[in-house]
Amino acid sequence: MGWFGKPLVYPDIPPRRICAIISARNESAVIGNLIDSLNSQEYDKDFLDVWVCADNCTDSTAQICRDKGAYVVERFNQEMIGKGYALSYLFNNIRKGLFGESEFTSSNPAELAKRTAQYEAFLVLDADNILEPDYVKEMNKVFSDSNRVVTSYRNSKNFNSNWISSGSALWFVRESRLLNNSRSIFGASCHVGGTGFMFARSIMERNDGWKHHLLTEDLEFTMDCVLHGDKVAYCGTAVLYDEQPVTFSQSWRQRLRWSKGFLQVFSHYGPKLIRQAFSRGDFSCVDLTILIFPWILISIIRILIGLLYVLLGFVSFGSQLNSVSQSVFTMVLGSLFLMCIAALTVLIEGKKIGASRLELLGYVISFPLFILSYIPISFYAIFSKVEWKPIEHGN
């Protein structure tokens, strides 16, 4: 379906009042470009506002955003750190009308409170994003009473920097075209991937703002929506460009947080998803349970049981070595499969990827190495204490 299924096309509709939400921590190098791309949208400017939470910033992020016409709320809290807390703070300001004259010199607080009460949807973006000119217009087409959560196509600004950035970029393109696109065609729920998603005001009201504070707040938000009966729709024609890590240490830190976050999300939502899958026969619950299931933990338990059986004399040590050799062979086959997935992604979406054919060939070959590095990361995530740390952006 990912190969043959084209993204669903929706008709033009009148604009809704949309609020773009950005959490930014010392993002002066990139956030101006995002706001410029929002200001250049092919969308009625009266129906699109930009709000930024300058979260514990020590640079000029807040002033850059104000100069470009965004509403800015500054937050200083060194204890509750992370994007989820910044979003909570920003949504509370918007929802409760907590506006100070000093922060919004161009707006009367009463008039601003009236304006924010009219927002119909909230578009969550990251400071390093860049949007195609028709991005908001396309997202608005898909958003409806039946599609109260919409995610978009995630491309990358620095695909061809090196094998690390290309690994992340290929993963997100594959996720957009081969997974979320297929899910939307089959009528199943997609999942939100970090940035570039929009949801209805009614969901914000239901959650009393933003209540998701696990390490992967996007995935937590997805599970909560599905458990409440809201499927995440996909807009394949709304394209944003994200910046990927270019050093292995950055990538390790980012993916370690994701891996720990997956474990957190499964512990909080896994049992509920499984129960709902059985009680309602909801395929989306089955699909998303498989997505967040801690497979690395199952592998570790399998190894420990094997060692225990050897110590108890139930099996021979040689049989366990044979099992290990079979696992290595399976890993080799898995690497070839991953290479095929990368090649398929490049074949289908190559024209959208900013890289030469020779570069694409190299990134297809290196893709299994990038994915297999998840094994030690996932293992380490089980036993480590992971905290949210910002990734520096420069493009």
C-alpha positions, -999 to +999 in steps of 0.1 A: +000+000+000+029+023+007+042+017-029+009+021-048-013+042-024-011+079-031-018+103-002-055+111+001-066+143-015-091+167+002-110+196-013-104+232-005-124+247+024-126+281+041-098+289+065-102+281+102-086+301+130-053+282+137-027+289+163+008+278+156+025+267+188+063+266+192+084+256+222+119+271+219+150+270+241+179+291+228+169+287+192+179+322+179+199+305+150+168+289+135+135+301+148+134+332+127+134+311+095+103+291+108+084+323+116+093+337+082+079+305+066+047+308+087+043+345+077+047+335+041+020+308+041-007+308+014-033+312+041-054+342+053-031+360+078-061+369+099-067+332+106-032+323+116-014+334+148+020+323+160+027+318+197+062+309+211+072+298+246+108+310+250+117+283+275+146+291+298+163+311+271+195+330+276+198+342+240+177+365+218+151+339+209+122+359+225+131+392+209+136+377+174+101+362+176+085+394+188+102+413+160+087+390+135+052+394+148+048+363+171+032+364+205+059+354+230+056+339+266+088+336+285+092+307+310+119+303+336+118+270+354+149+249+360+131+220+378+104+211+353+124+209+321+113+196+287+091+204+258+060+190+275+062+215+304+069+244+280+037+234+261+017+232+293+028+267+303+020+282+269-014+265+267-023+277+302-015+312+292-036+310+261-065+291+277-067+312+308-059+346+292-028+352+313-015+381+292+007+409+305+011+443+288+049+441+289+049+409+268+023+420+242+030+457+237+010+457+204-021+440+218-047+449+245-049+419+269-087+419+267-087+419+229-060+392+228-080+370+252-110+374+229-089+365+199-074+334+215-109+322+225-116+319+187-088+294+179-103+262+164-071+242+161-035+243+174-005+234+152+025+222+171+059+229+155+096+228+165+119+258+162+141+242+135+112+235+111+107+250+077+073+247+060+062+245+024+042+276+015+009+256+013+015+237+045-012+253+067-037+253+038-032+216+032-035+208+069-067+228+071-082+207+043-077+174+063-088+188+097-125+183+104-149+171+131-140+135+122-102+143+118-096+162+150-059+153+150-037+156+118-001+148+113+020+158+083+048+147+060+082+150+077+111+157+054+146+170+063+167+201+057+201+184+060+194+149+046+228+147+028+250+160+057+263+125+065+252+089+072+238+099+107+215+127+094+205+106+064+196+077+088+171+098+107+158+115+076+152+082+058+134+069+089+110+098+090+103+098+052+097+060+055+074+067+084+054+093+065+050+075+032+051+038+040+034+038+074+012+068+080+001+070+044-009+033+045-026+037+078-047+066+066-057+047+034-069+017+055-087+040+080-064+032+109-049+058+132-014+072+124+009+084+151+023+118+158+061+121+153+075+149+173+065+179+153+041+190+125+008+180+140-025+198+145-054+191+169-087+205+178-095+230+205-119+205+220-090+181+227-070+209+243-101+216+265-105+180+274-068+178+285-070+211+304-043+224+281-014+201+276-010+172+301+017+150+285+052+152+302+069+119+294+101+119+275+082+113+242+053+136+248+042+132+211+038+095+214+020+099+247-004+124+231-011+099+203-019+070+227-042+093+248-060+104+216-066+068+204-078+057+238-104+085+237-115+074+202-097+101+182-078+087+152-047+106+140-053+115+103-024+120+078-019+149+054+007+138+029+005+170+010+016+192+039+054+190+040+077+203+067+115+202+068+132+192+100+169+193+111+185+160+120+216+155+143+249+153+124+271+138+151+267+103+167+268+117+202+238+140+194+220+112+177+227+088+206+214+113+231+182+120+211+175+083+204+183+074+240+155+098+251+132+083+225+139+047+236+134+056+273+102+075+263+089+044+245+093+024+277+075+050+297+047+052+272+042+015+272+042+012+310+015+040+311-006+031+281+003-004+269-021-023+292-050+001+283-043-002+246-043-040+249-076-040+268-092-017+243-079-038+214-098-068+228-129-050+241-135-029+209-116-048+183-097-016+175-069-024+150-053+010+158-047-002+194-031-034+181-009-015+157+002+011+182+008-016+209+032-033+185+049+001+178+056+008+215+061-028+227+095-032+245+110-059+222+145-054+236+133-063+271+118-095+257+152-103+241+170-098+274+146-120+292+150-147+266+188-146+270+186-147+308+162-177+307+186-194+283+215-189+308+193-201+337+184-233+318+221-239+312+229-234+350+200-258+359+212-284+334+180-283+313+199-275+281+236-276+271+257-245+267+264-256+231+227-254+223+226-218+235+257-209+214+238-224+184+209-201+193+232-171+193+246-180+159+211-183+146+203-148+160+234-134+143+222-149+110+188-134+116+204-100+122+223-103+089+190-110+071+174-081+090+201-058+078+194-068+042+157-062+048+164-028+063+185-019+032+155-030+010+132-007+031+156+022+026+159+015-011+121+013-015+118+046+004+144+063-019+127+048-050+093+061-041+103+095-026+137+102-041+125+133-059+116+149-025+149+141-009+177+166-012+206+143-022+223+131-054+218+095-067+253+085-055+246+099-021+213+081-019+230+048-028+255+054+000+228+062+025+208+031+016+239+010+023+246+028+056+209+027+068+211-007+085+241+005+105+221+034+117+191+013+127+212-015+143+228+011+165+194+013+182+202-021+198+228-008+223+208+024+227+176+005+236+195-018+260+211+012+278+178+030+280+163+002+302+189+008+330+198+044+326+182+076+340+174+097+310+166+134+312+154+158+285+182+178+270+180+202+240+196+194+207+215+223+192+203+235+158+223+255+132+204+254+099 
